[in-house]
Amino acid sequence: MPGRSLAPRHKAPRSVKRSLARVAGSANQVAGRPGTTATLAFLAASAVATGYGVHAAQPNTAEHASTPARPDSAAVSAALKDHTAASNEVSRSGTRPPAVAVQRATKSRALRVSKQSPSRAITATVAPADPRAIALSMLPAYGWGSGEYACLDQLWISESDWDPYAENPTSGAYGIPQSLPPAKMARAGDDWRTNPAAQIEWGLEYIRLSYGTPCGAWTFKQANNWY
């Protein structure tokens, strides 16, 4: 009727009110226990879901603006799982570089000799393969120069042509210096049959003791056809 105010007709039935009272009692019981915040949030959400005379409190805008957002639990779990898997695959010690001494040794083996560090002496003995080069390298030990080498070269060309396996079919003389008997060269090494260096060492010593110099031996050979 005009002039009269009507009371709102959206009040919840008594049964709903009793249900909300029980929800509030449950909230009071769980207060102070572990996980209380999550439980109260669940109860409040349940109350709002009923839609009977319960209005959710509006959040304080200023308070929520200063409170950082909680990370999504699923994202946190996934990140922890990935971190654990990565930790199991690669150990911390496995990512460390090798010791300095190991690095230097590896680099030394990989680089050419000309590129290695000069702080350490690197020596290597490389035996010449050519019999003439072997003889030329031995002459300074006897005090002989290049002039004596020229005579030695002519002498042993005429004897064996510098062939360490040369053998005289008539006399049995053998090797570069044509030793007779051949076994005398064993004084220079047990491998005298195949080693040019051993044969040359014996031949040079024989020349020194018998003729003084290779040129002396070559002069005698030219005159007598043997030495």
C-alpha positions as CSV (number, residue, x, y, z in Angstrom):
1,M,0.0,0.0,0.0
2,P,1.2,3.5,-0.5
3,G,3.2,4.9,2.3
4,R,4.1,1.5,3.8
5,S,7.7,0.0,3.5
6,L,7.9,-3.6,2.8
7,A,10.6,-5.8,4.5
8,P,12.9,-7.6,2.1
9,R,11.6,-11.2,1.4
10,H,15.0,-12.8,0.7
11,K,15.8,-14.0,4.2
12,A,17.2,-17.6,4.4
13,P,15.0,-20.3,6.0
14,R,15.8,-21.4,9.5
15,S,17.4,-24.6,8.3
16,V,19.9,-22.7,6.3
17,K,20.6,-20.4,9.3
18,R,21.3,-23.4,11.5
19,S,23.7,-24.8,8.8
20,L,25.6,-21.5,8.7
21,A,25.8,-21.6,12.5
22,R,27.3,-25.0,12.4
23,V,29.8,-23.8,9.7
24,A,30.8,-20.9,12.0
25,G,31.3,-23.3,14.9
26,S,33.5,-25.5,12.8
27,A,35.6,-22.5,11.9
28,N,36.0,-21.6,15.6
29,Q,37.2,-25.2,16.3
30,V,39.8,-25.3,13.6
31,A,41.2,-21.8,14.5
32,G,44.8,-22.1,15.8
33,R,45.4,-25.5,14.2
34,P,48.0,-26.1,11.4
35,G,46.5,-25.3,8.0
36,T,43.9,-23.0,9.7
37,T,44.1,-20.4,6.9
38,A,43.4,-22.9,4.2
39,T,40.5,-24.5,6.2
40,L,38.8,-21.1,6.9
41,A,39.1,-20.2,3.3
42,F,37.4,-23.4,2.3
43,L,34.6,-22.8,4.9
44,A,34.1,-19.2,3.7
45,A,33.9,-20.4,0.1
46,S,31.3,-23.0,1.1
47,A,29.2,-20.4,2.8
48,V,29.3,-18.1,-0.2
49,A,28.3,-21.0,-2.4
50,T,25.0,-21.5,-0.5
51,G,23.9,-18.0,-1.6
52,Y,21.5,-17.5,1.4
53,G,22.0,-14.2,3.0
54,V,25.8,-14.5,3.2
55,H,27.9,-11.8,1.5
56,A,31.6,-12.2,1.1
57,A,33.6,-9.5,2.7
58,Q,35.3,-7.2,0.3
59,P,39.0,-7.3,0.5
60,N,41.0,-4.4,1.7
61,T,42.4,-3.0,-1.5
62,A,45.4,-1.3,0.2
63,E,46.3,-4.4,2.2
64,H,46.2,-6.7,-0.7
65,A,48.2,-4.4,-2.9
66,S,51.2,-4.6,-0.5
67,T,51.0,-8.4,-0.1
68,P,52.9,-10.3,-2.7
69,A,50.9,-12.9,-4.7
70,R,51.4,-16.5,-3.6
71,P,53.0,-18.6,-6.4
72,D,50.9,-21.3,-8.0
73,S,51.5,-24.6,-6.1
74,A,51.6,-26.6,-9.4
75,A,54.2,-24.3,-10.9
76,V,56.4,-24.6,-7.7
77,S,56.1,-28.4,-7.7
78,A,57.1,-28.5,-11.4
79,A,60.1,-26.2,-10.8
80,L,61.3,-28.3,-7.8
81,K,61.0,-31.5,-9.9
82,D,63.1,-30.1,-12.7
83,H,65.7,-28.8,-10.3
84,T,66.0,-32.3,-8.6
85,A,66.3,-34.0,-12.0
86,A,69.0,-31.6,-13.1
87,S,70.9,-32.1,-9.8
88,N,70.8,-35.9,-10.3
89,E,72.1,-35.8,-13.8
90,V,75.1,-33.5,-13.3
91,S,77.1,-33.4,-10.2
92,R,78.9,-30.2,-9.1
93,S,82.3,-31.8,-9.4
94,G,81.5,-32.9,-13.0
95,T,81.1,-29.3,-14.1
96,R,84.5,-28.2,-12.7
97,P,87.4,-27.8,-15.1
98,P,90.4,-30.3,-14.8
99,A,93.4,-29.4,-12.7
100,V,95.9,-27.0,-14.2
101,A,98.6,-29.7,-14.4
102,V,96.2,-32.0,-16.3
103,Q,95.3,-29.1,-18.7
104,R,99.0,-28.4,-19.4
105,A,99.8,-32.1,-20.0
106,T,96.9,-32.4,-22.4
107,K,97.9,-29.3,-24.3
108,S,101.6,-30.4,-24.4
109,R,100.6,-33.7,-26.0
110,A,98.3,-32.0,-28.6
111,L,100.6,-29.2,-29.7
112,R,103.5,-29.6,-32.1
113,V,107.0,-29.3,-30.6
114,S,107.5,-25.9,-32.2
115,K,104.3,-24.6,-30.4
116,Q,105.1,-26.1,-26.9
117,S,106.2,-24.0,-24.0
118,P,110.0,-23.3,-24.2
119,S,110.2,-23.3,-20.4
120,R,111.0,-27.0,-20.5
121,A,113.7,-28.6,-22.6
122,I,112.5,-31.1,-25.2
123,T,115.1,-33.4,-26.6
124,A,114.8,-36.2,-29.0
125,T,117.4,-38.4,-30.6
126,V,116.6,-39.1,-34.2
127,A,118.9,-41.4,-36.0
128,P,119.6,-40.6,-39.7
129,A,118.2,-43.1,-42.1
130,D,120.7,-42.5,-44.9
131,P,124.1,-44.2,-44.3
132,R,126.0,-41.2,-45.8
133,A,124.2,-38.9,-43.3
134,I,125.1,-41.3,-40.5
135,A,128.8,-41.2,-41.5
136,L,128.8,-37.4,-41.8
137,S,127.4,-37.1,-38.3
138,M,130.1,-39.3,-36.9
139,L,133.1,-37.6,-38.4
140,P,133.5,-34.8,-35.8
141,A,134.0,-37.4,-33.1
142,Y,137.2,-38.3,-34.8
143,G,138.2,-34.7,-35.5
144,W,137.6,-35.1,-39.3
145,G,136.0,-32.4,-41.5
146,S,134.1,-32.3,-44.8
147,G,137.4,-32.9,-46.8
148,E,137.8,-36.3,-45.1
149,Y,134.2,-37.1,-45.9
150,A,134.8,-36.7,-49.6
151,C,137.6,-39.3,-49.4
152,L,135.4,-41.6,-47.3
153,D,132.6,-41.3,-49.8
154,Q,134.8,-42.3,-52.7
155,L,136.3,-45.2,-50.6
156,W,133.1,-46.8,-49.7
157,I,131.4,-46.3,-53.1
158,S,134.2,-48.4,-54.5
159,E,133.8,-51.0,-51.8
160,S,130.0,-51.4,-51.3
161,D,128.2,-48.4,-52.8
162,W,127.1,-47.7,-49.2
163,D,124.9,-50.9,-49.2
164,P,124.8,-52.4,-45.6
165,Y,123.9,-55.8,-47.2
166,A,126.6,-55.9,-49.8
167,E,128.6,-59.1,-49.7
168,N,131.7,-60.1,-51.8
169,P,130.9,-63.4,-53.4
170,T,134.6,-64.3,-53.6
171,S,136.1,-63.2,-50.3
172,G,132.9,-63.0,-48.1
173,A,133.6,-59.4,-47.1
174,Y,130.4,-57.8,-45.8
175,G,128.6,-54.5,-45.2
176,I,129.4,-50.9,-46.1
177,P,133.1,-51.1,-45.1
178,Q,133.5,-54.7,-46.4
179,S,134.8,-56.2,-43.2
180,L,136.7,-59.4,-43.5
181,P,135.7,-61.6,-41.7
182,P,132.3,-59.9,-41.3
183,A,132.0,-60.9,-37.6
184,K,134.6,-58.4,-36.6
185,M,131.9,-55.7,-36.8
186,A,130.2,-57.3,-33.8
187,R,132.4,-55.1,-31.6
188,A,130.2,-52.2,-32.7
189,G,126.9,-53.9,-32.0
190,D,125.1,-57.2,-32.1
191,D,122.9,-56.0,-34.9
192,W,125.9,-55.3,-37.2
193,R,124.4,-57.4,-40.1
194,T,121.5,-55.0,-40.5
195,N,122.5,-51.7,-38.8
196,P,124.4,-49.2,-41.0
197,A,125.4,-47.2,-37.9
198,A,127.2,-50.2,-36.4
199,Q,129.0,-51.0,-39.6
200,I,130.1,-47.4,-40.1
201,E,131.3,-47.1,-36.5
202,W,133.5,-50.1,-37.0
203,G,134.7,-48.9,-40.4
204,L,135.7,-45.5,-39.1
205,E,137.6,-47.0,-36.2
206,Y,139.4,-49.4,-38.5
207,I,140.4,-46.5,-40.8
208,R,141.7,-44.5,-37.9
209,L,143.8,-47.3,-36.5
210,S,145.1,-48.5,-39.9
211,Y,145.5,-45.3,-42.1
212,G,144.9,-42.3,-39.8
213,T,142.3,-40.6,-41.9
214,P,139.8,-41.5,-44.6
215,C,141.9,-39.7,-47.2
216,G,144.9,-41.9,-46.2
217,A,142.8,-45.0,-46.7
218,W,141.5,-43.8,-50.0
219,T,145.0,-43.1,-51.2
220,F,146.1,-46.6,-50.2
221,K,143.1,-48.2,-51.9
222,Q,143.8,-46.4,-55.2
223,A,147.3,-47.7,-55.2
224,N,146.6,-51.3,-54.1
225,N,142.9,-51.9,-55.0
226,W,142.2,-52.9,-51.4
227,Y,142.5,-51.2,-48.0
